[in-house]
Amino acid sequence: MVATRSGVDTAMSPDGPSTSGPGPVASMSRTDSRLESLLVRDPFARRPPRAIACVVRGTVGECLGHRADKLPLWRSGMLLVVAEYVAFVALSLWGGTPAPKNKSICGYLELLPDWIFFLYAHVAAAGVDCTLFQALAVFRRERNEGHRVFGVLRALTLATCALCLAGFSALPRCLWTAHQNAVLTWVLATSVAMFASFARDRSLERYSPFPLLAWCVGTCFCVAFYYESSMRFYAAEATTVVAYILWCSNANHAFFRASFSVARVAALDGALALVLTGAFRYNQNRVCKVTGMWR
């Protein structure tokens, strides 16, 4: 007679249960090992947690890292940057400024009042700050690993990103050739820098490729909607800006930057934002022959 219970078979005899088959402990051990083997072999078993971790690190990883290190909230300067960009987009679209005929961030900038423009300039200034920090960080890392030349090339690429970001933020759209050259060089240099970061820095525990993915999506849609002058193009532009902010934040996180505080953003980056605002308005009002004609 064979009795089965909980997956354990025991052959009954007049003398009691037979010991010829596997006991309960051995059977359970074998079952656990099979399950563990399936979890290890199954390529889908670990993907969802990795994907979620990638998104978290690439979006709020810097702030969560500060919380884990028990740093006060004011040490997270990127929170101010994100809040300012959200406020800039909301005030641009729904703040009472008539929409330009060319629906783009650059088209809006010539029409917005100075205080709203300053929000954009402050975000750009913080981007310059973070990009230069990343340039120095990757140079030191490559140098320490014996790749000094590659470190110099990466640092120069990142410095180009920062220079072009400041450039097209100070050059209005009415200076079309200079403005557009700065924008296109920024897009190209940033693309190279992001892919280089993916190739060289993905081994870092805190690195995330999510900003690179967002950048590729935003850039592709910018190209697709370039000649539309529509809100779809504006949304694509905004996606690339958000991706750049996330990239800067993830670099701060990956290279353990704890000095990007609200005070630094408000004071140092605020001073650069004032310079960018003044340069933009000077070029718009004194250098451009025609300005604000995007209605």
N, C-alpha and C positions, 0 to 999 in steps of 0.2 A: 504494500500500500504506500502511495506517495502522497505526502501532504505538502502544499505550497502556501507560503505566507510571506509577504513583503519581499518577494524576489528570492527567498532562500528555500531550497529544496532539501528535505531531509528524508531519507529512506528509513521506514520504520521496520523493526524486527522484534521478535519476542524479547530480545535482550535490551531493547531501547533504540534510540536514534543511532543510525550508522555514522561512523566518523570517516567514511571513505570519501565523501564529497567535501567541498569547501565549506568552512564554517562561516558564520555570519560576519565576523570581523574581516576575514579574507575577502569575502564577496563584496562587502561595502568598500573595502580598500581598492579593489579592482574597478568597481563602478566609479569611484571618485577619480581614479587615474585616467579612466576613459573620458570622463567629462572634462578633466583638465586638458587632456590631449586635444579634444575637439576645440576647446576655447583657444588653445595656442595655434592650432592649424587653421581655424576658420578666419579668413582674412577680414570678414565683416564684424567679428566679435569685438575688436578694439577700435573700429573706425568712429562710431558715434562719439565716444568720450574724447578721442583725439580731435575730432572736428570741433566739438564744443570748446575744448581747451584752446584750440587755435583761435576761434572767434573771440573768446574771452580775453586771451592775451593780446590780441590785435585791436581790441576796442577799449576795454577798461582795465587792462592788465597793470598799467602804471599806477592808477589810483588804488587798485586792490593791493598792489605791492606796498604802497605807502601805508595802507591800513594794517597790513600784516606786520610791517615794521613799527607799528604804533606811532607813526608820524601824525602830527595834527593836520587837519583838513587844509589849512592855509599853505601847506607845503606842496599841495597839488595844483600848480599853476595852470596845468592843462585844462582843468575844470573851467577856469576863467576864459581861456581861449575858446573852448567849445561853446560856452554860454554866449560869448560875444558874437561868434559866427552865426549861431541860431538867431540871435537878436538882429543881426545885420540882414539876414535873408528875410526874416519876418517883416522888418521895417521897410525893406526895399520893395517887397511885393504888396504889402498891405498897409504901408505907412502914409499913404496919400500922395506919393510921388507918381505922376503919370508914367505909364509904362513906355519905354522907348520903342521906336519902330524896330530897332535891333535888340531883341530880347536876349541879352547876355549880361553877365556881371559887369563887363567893361562898358557896355552901353548904359547901364544904370549909374555907374560911378560918376559920370559927368553931370548927371542931373540931381543927384542926392545932395542934401545939405551936408555941411562939413561934419556935424556931430555924428551922422550916420556913416559917412565916409570913414571917419576915424575908427569906427569899429572894425571895418575891413582892414585898414592900415595896421591896426594893432594886431590882428590875427596874422597878417603878412609878416610883421616885425617879429612876432614869436616864432614863425616858421623859419625866418632867417637865423634867429638865435639857435633853435634846435638843430638846424641843418649844419651850422658851423660846429656845434658841439659834436655832432655825429662824425663830421669830417676828422676832427681831432681824435675821437675815440677809435675809429677804424684804422687810422694811421698808426696809432700806438699798438693796436692789436696785431696788425700785419707786420709791423716792425719787430715786435716781440716774438713772432712766429717765424722770423727770418725772411719775410716777403716785403722788404722795404720799398722796392720799386712799385710793386702792386699797391702798397699802401699809399704811396704818393699819388698814383693815378686815381685811386678811389677818392682820396681827399680832394684832389683838384676837381673831380667830377662833382662832388658834393658842394664845393665852394662855388662852382659854376651855377648849380641849382640856387644857392642862396643869392648870388649876385643877380641872376636873371629874375628871381622872385622880387627882389627889391627894385629891379629895373622897370619891369612892367607895372609895378605898383606906383612908381613915380612918373611914368610916361602915360598920359591919357591916350585913349583910342584915336583922338583927332591927330596925333602924331603917328599915323598908321604904320609906316614902315618900321620905325624904331620900336614901337610897341609890339607889333606882331613878330618881329625878329626875336625880341626878348621872350615872348610867350612860347614860340616854337622851340627856341633853344632850351628853355626851362623844361618843356615837355620831354624833349629828347634826352637831356642830361638826367632828369629825374627817372626816366624809364631805364636808362643804363645803370644808374645808381641803385635802383630798387632790385633789378635783376642781379647785379653784382652782390648786393646784400643777401639775396636769396641763395646765391651760389656759395658765398663765403661765411655767412653768419647763421645759417639755419641750424648749425650744430649748437648754437647757444641755447641754453635752457629756456630763456625768456623770449626768444625770437618767435615771431608769428608771420606767416606769409599772407595773412588775411588782407592787410593794407595793399599789398601788391595785386591781389585779386580784384579788390575794389578799384584800384587805379586802372587796371586793364579794362574793366567794364566801363568805367567812366570815359576813358580815352576813346574806346571803340565807338561809343555812342556820340561823343563829340564829333568824331570824323563822319559818322553816319548822318548826323543832323546839322552839319556845319552850315549848309546853305539854306537852312529853313528859317533861321531867325525866329524861333518859336520857343515856347516854354519847355519843350522837350530838350532843346539845346541848353537852355539855362539849367535844367535839372542835371544834364550830363556834366556841365561845368561844375556845378555844386558837388557832384559825386567825386570828381577828381580832387577838389579842394578838401573834402572830408577825408578822402583816402590819404592825402598828403599830411593832414593833421594826425591821422591815426599812425602813419608811418613814423612821424616825428615822435609821437608818444611812445610807440613800441621801441624805438631806438633809445629813448630815455630809460625805458624799463630794462631793455636788454643789456645796456651798458651801466646800469645801476646809478643813474643820475638822480641825486637827491636835492640838487640846488635850484631846480626849476620851480620856484615858489611863486605864490600869488604876488608877493612883494617884488620879486624880480621882474615878473611880467608887467606889473603896473608901473614900475619905475624905469628900469633899463629898456625894456621893449616899448614902453609907453613913450619914452624919449625918441626912439627911432620911429615910432608911428607918427609923432608930430613932424619929424623931418620929412617922412614920406608924404604926409598930407600937405605940407607946405610946398614941396617940390611938385606934386601933382597939380595943385591949384595954380602955381606959378606957370607951369608949362601950359596948362589949359587956358589961362587968361592972358598970358603974355607972349607965348610962343606960337600956339595954334592960331591959324587964320580963321578957322570956323570951329566952333565947339558947341556941344549940346544939341546937335542936329540929328539926333537919333529918334525923335518923336514920331 
